[in-house]
Amino acid sequence: MKYLISSLCLLLALTTCVKQPVKYQANLDKIAVASWADSLPDTGYEQVLAPYKQSLDEQMGSTIGEAAQTLSAYTPESPLSNWAADALRDAATSFIGQPADIGVVNMGGLRCDIPQGTITLRRMFELMPFDNQLTIVWLKGKDIVDLCQGFARFGGQGVSGLSFTLSGEQATNIRIHGQEVHPEQEYSISSNDYLIAGNDDMMPLTRYTKRVDTGMTVRDAFINAVKKATQEGKAIDAKIEGRIIVK
């Protein structure tokens, strides 16, 4: 108790002795900036960081899998966007314990190719440098139809479990696993929190009837997909399958 009383007294003394802050204004015009100092390395700072950098480089350079071919992202449909959308749908399926209907990724969110050959952890951070969260929502069929119209205006996006025909800026013949979309039926969609907020012309995603935030980053979902293939003795691969057909 005496320590508590002493602390309270000290706090009271400090608060009663607080002075009004004095305002200072620096005359920046009189501060000389020597550009030659930019080239001088801070060796002490570098020495402190060196062991951390070495450990990080080793971790980021570790091999997590193989790619059977170079995977690139482009509209209307691409191997990389197909693989990424499949990875998100698989991750959602594992999380909710039942098949997720659709996976959606935005082309702009895939920031680099996955070259043929060795896949390092660094490559996954380059592919997805953001900490966007894997999010699962349930939408009615009529809202998924509207969502596909946004995809059409963009020229295509990464989709899994979903297909449609692109006629100019209109999406027609929309199918989920080859079946006609029922306007009032609810379908599960695996995507990321950035898109679920309606960004990239995906406002229909905000009309969800149910939402589950997994706490997993999209990057980790991609990493897990690569590691899973490696454990199965496979290299990751994907191809254009006619998910988005241009008329």
GUDREN-843671 format. One record per atom (N, C-alpha, C): x, y, z negated. Coordinates in steps of 0.2 Angstrom, whole numbers, plus 5000, padded with zeros to 4 digits. Example, Ala and Ser with C-alpha at 12.3 -4.5 7.8 and 13.67 -1.06 7.14 Angstrom:
2
506649724961;506249784961;506649844961;506449894965;506849954964;506450004961;
***
This chain:
247
500449945000;500050005000;500450065000;501050064996;501450124996;501750145003;501950095007;502150105013;501650135018;501050115017;500450145021;500350225019;500350235012;500350305010;500850345012;501450325012;502050355014;502050375021;501750325025;501750335032;501250395034;500650385030;500150435031;500350505029;500750515024;501050575022;501450605027;501950565030;502350585035;502050605041;501450565043;501150585049;500750655048;500450665042;500150735040;500650785041;501250775038;501750825038;501950845045;502050795049;502250805056;501650845060;501050825059;500550855063;500450935060;500550945054;500451015052;501051065054;501551035056;502151075058;502251075065;501751055069;501851055076;501851125078;502351145082;502351215085;502051215092;501851275094;501551285101;502151275106;502051235111;502551225116;502851285119;503451285120;503751345124;503751335131;503551385135;503551375142;504251395145;504551355149;505151375153;505051365160;505351415164;505251405171;505951405174;506151355177;506751345180;506851385187;507351415188;507551455194;507851405199;507451365202;507751315207;508151345212;508051405214;508451435219;509251445218;509351445211;510051445209;510451385208;510051325209;510351265208;510651235214;511351225214;511751205220;511651125220;511551105226;511451035227;512051015232;512450965229;513050945233;512850885237;512850885243;512650825247;513150775247;513750795246;514350745246;514250695240;513850715235;513750665229;513250605231;512850615236;512450555238;512850495240;513450505242;513850445245;514250415239;514150435233;514550415227;514150355224;514350295224;513950245221;513950245213;513450225210;513450225203;513650155201;514250145200;514550075199;514250045193;514250085188;513950055181;513250035182;512850065185;512150045187;512149985191;512549985196;512549925200;512849855196;513249865192;513549815188;512949785183;512549835180;512049805176;511549765180;511349795186;510849755190;511149695194;511749685194;512049635199;511749565197;511749545190;511549475189;510849465190;510449515189;509749515191;509549505198;509949545202;509949545209;510149475212;510649445209;510849385211;510349325210;510049335204;509549285202;508949295207;508749355208;508149365212;508249345219;508849355222;509049335229;509049265229;509249225224;509249155224;508549125225;508149155220;507449135220;507049145227;507149205229;506849225235;507049195241;507649175241;507949135247;507849055247;507549035241;507348965241;506848935246;506948875249;506548855254;505948815251;505348835254;504748805251;504448765256;504648765262;504348725268;504548735274;504248705279;504448715286;503848735291;503948775296;503448785301;503648755307;503148715310;503248675316;503348725322;503048785322;503148835327;503048895324;503248955328;503149015326;502449035326;502249065320;501549085319;501449155319;501049185324;501049255325;500249275324;500149335322;499449365322;499249415327;498749405330;498549445336;497749435337;497449485340;496749475341;496649445348;496049415349;495449405345;495649345340;496049295342;496149245337;496849225338;497149195333;497949185333;498049125328;498649095330;498849035325;498949055318;499249115317;499349135310;498749155306;498249195310;497649215306;497249155305;497249105309;496849035308;497149005302;497848995302;498148965296;498048995290;498049065290;497949105284;497249095281;496749105286;496049095284;495949025281;496248975284;496148905282;496448905275;496948935274;497348925267;496848965262;496549015263;496149045258;495449005257;495248975262;494648935261;494748875257;495348845259;495548785255;495648805247;495948865246;496148885239;495448895236;494948925239;494348935236;493948865234;494048825239;493748755238;494048725232;494648725231;494948695225;494748735219;494648795219;494448835213;493748825211;493248825216;492548815214;492348745213;492848695216;492648625215;492148605220;492048645225;491548615231;491748655237;491648635243;491848665249;491648735250;492148775251;491948845253;491748845260;491248885262;491048895269;491448925274;491748985272;492049025276;492749055273;493249065277;493849105275;493949165279;494149225276;494149285280;494849315278;495249335283;495849375282;495849435288;496049485286;496149545291;496849535294;496849545301;497449545305;497949595302;497749655300;498249705297;498549685291;498249635287;498549615281;499049565282;499149535288;499749495289;500349525292;500849545288;501349595289;501949565293;501949505295;502549475299;502349405301;502749385306;502649315309;502949265304;502749205304;503149145301;503549115306;504149125307;504549095312;504649015311;504748985317;504848915317;505448895313;505348845309;505948815305;505848825298;506348845294;506348845287;505948905285;505448895280;505048945276;505348965269;505549025268;505849045262;505249075258;505349085251;504849115247;504849195249;505449215251;505449285253;505049305259;504949255264;504549265270;503849265268;503649235262;502949245260;502749305257;503249335254;503249405251;503249455257;503549445262;503549485268;502949485272;502649425272;501949415275;501449445271;501449445265;500949475261;501249515255;501449575256;501849615251;501349645246;500749635247;500249665242;500049615237;499749635231;499549595226;498749585226;498449585232;497749575233;497549505230;496949505227;496749445223;496249405228;496349345227;495849295230;495249305227;494749315231;494049335228;493549295232;493049265229;492549225232;491849255231;491449265237;490849295236;490349255240;489649265238;489149225242;488749275245;488649265252;488249315256;487649275259;487149315261;486649285265;486849285272;486549245276;486649235283;486649295287;486149335285;485949395289;486549445288;486849445282;487449485281;488049465284;488149395285;488649375288;488649385296;488049395299;487949415305;488149485306;488049525302;488249595302;489049605301;489249555297;490049555296;490349535303;490049495306;490349475313;490349525318;489849575317;489849635322;490449675320;490649685314;491149725312;491849685315;491849625315;492449585318;492449605325;491849605328;491849615336;492049685337;491949735333;492149805335;492849805334;493149775329;493849775328;494249735334;493849685337;494249645342;494349575340;494149555334;494349495331;494649505324;494549455320;494849445313;495049375312;495449365307;495549295305;494949255301;494749205304;494149175301;494249095301;493949065296;493948995295;493248965294;493048915297;492348895296;491848935299;492048985303;491549025307;491849035314;491349045318;491449055325;490949095329;491149135334;490649175337;490949195344;490549215349;490749235355;490849315355;491349335358;491449415358;491249435365;490749475365;490449505371;490549585371;491149605373;491249675372;491349695365;490949735362;490949745354;490349715351;490149665354;489549625351;489749555349;489549525343;489649455342;489049415343;489049365347;488449325348;488649255347;488149205347;488249135346;488649125340;488449155334;488749155328;488649085325;489149045323;489048975320;489448975314;489248935309;489548915303;489648845303;490248815304;490348745305;489948715310;489848755316;489548735321;488748735321;488548755315;487848765314;487548835314;486948845317;486648905317;486548935310;486649005310;486649045303;485949055301;485749035295;485049045293;485049115289;484649165291;484649225288;484649235280;484249195277;484149195270;484549145266;484949105269;485349055266;485949085263;486249065258;486849095255;487449055257;487949085259;488649055261;489149085257;489649035255;490249065251;490749085256;491149135254;491649165258;492249185254;492849155256;493449165252;493849225256;494049275252;494349325255;494849365250;494949425251;495249465245;494949525243;495149545237;494749605234;494749665238;495249675242;495249735246;494749735251;494549675255;494049675260;493349665256;493349635251;492749635247;492449695245;492949745245;492749815243;492449855249;492449815255;492149845261;492649885266;493249875264;493749905269;493849865275;494149895280;494249875287;493549855290;493049895289;492449895292;492149825290;492149805284;491849745281;491349765276;491049815277;490549835272;490049775270;489849735275;489349685273;489649635267;490249635266;490549595261;490349625254;490149685254;489949715247;489249695245;488849665250;488149645248;488149575245;488649555242;488649485239;488149475234;487849415233;487449395228;487749365222;488349345223;488749325217;489549335219;489949345214;490649355215;491049315210;491649285212;492049255208;492749285209;493049315204;493749335205;494249285202;494649255206;495049195204;495649215200;495849275200;496449295197;497149265200;497049235206;497649215210;497749265216;498349285217;498449325223;498449285229;498249325234;498249295241;498949265243;499449295241;500149275242;500249205239;500049195233;500049135230;499649075233;499149095236;498749045240;499149025246;499449075249;499849055255;500449005253;500749025247;501348985245;501148915243;500548915240;500348845238;500148805244;499848835249;499748805256;500348775259;500848815259;501548785262;501848735257;501848735251;502048685246;501648625247;501048625248;500548565248;500748535254;500848565260;501048535266;501748495265;502248535262;502848505261;502848435257;502448435251;502348385247;502048325251;501648335256;501348285261;501848265266;502448295266;502948285272;502748315278;502348365278;502148405284;502448475285;502548495291;502648565292;502048605293;501948665291;501348695293;501248715300;500648715303;500548725310;499848745311;499748775316;499048805318;499048815325;498448815328;498348835335;497748875336;497648895342;497048935344;496448875346;495948885342;495448825343;494748855346;494748915348;494048935350;493648965345;493848985339;493449015334;493149075336;493549115340;493249175343;493349175351;492849165354;492849155362;492649225365;493049245369;492949315373;492549295379;491949325380;491549315386;491749365391;
***
